[in-house]
């Protein structure tokens, strides 16, 4: 057992938290801690949702939508979810699997040839399973985003290799199978059934009155990206409250039967110590669409989002049906993901060493 050898229980705004720590934080102390971290990391705004079993989602909002404005982040403030788009798309794809409309292990080219990668015969080995578990062999993004050519990085199935390009290919396959534009299909399959009413994969007029602006590491305000085309790798715009509804569906097996969910969250590929590679870490792997950790205290699901000046992170304990998700509008919004997780979900997680996140080390750099 590690140095956080005992668990303490605390209530946060009615939310019962089990943390591995040596000090209980009151709700006010947690608020203070998050606000201090935001100040130190120069993150103007953050929205946090907490989930607990058999209880309403608890919401906490901090800071401003834009550094030079007075508009506070509220429950309806829309952020870029970045790669938190991927788990939601994976969830929808698994609904197709359950319906027998797509086979996880059938080569995607048999549904739809992909001219962008067809010059390399290895692309014919790519399946939906390999895309969702990031073993497609495609790079994260092609060298020249303006050109219709994507070079394979390795033979499909060989190892873990995070790939947005794989999700783009699978998106096109899903459009072929369903006969619908991906945005319309995702609205139908996920957003409307889960009542994610403040979310979209393309920009909506409803977002204009309450959205977060991007900020760099010096709090300089960037130009807001307003997608007109859906991209299943990164284009989701949402609120923490809405995204928590998706996580609640996962925790409650809503929208998928138990067998399908077990397949989705089972081990597909082991994860290395670091994102860049290294030795394999036991009990840490990628499922179909998200990271999974099987620890003595439970099974944890997680994913991060990084659209440059927008960051996001979630971690939930599948066993205990509790967890958190937060969205931030600053370049350094992931720097304290470990600290927020520590004080809301608890535990010691490989996810942070994998991503290179260590808030205490960041603090030392600032001194």
PyMOL commands that set and color helices and strands:
alter all, ss='L'
color gray80, all
select helices_A, chain A and resi 27-41+84-98+108-110+121-125+128-132+164-178+182-191+205-209+240-251+258-264+337-342+350-355+359-366
alter helices_A, ss='H'
color red, helices_A
select strands_A, chain A and resi 7-12+15-20+45-51+58-63+79-80+237-238+269-274+277-286+291-295+298-306+311-317+322-328
alter strands_A, ss='S'
color yellow, strands_A
deselect
rebuild
show_as cartoon
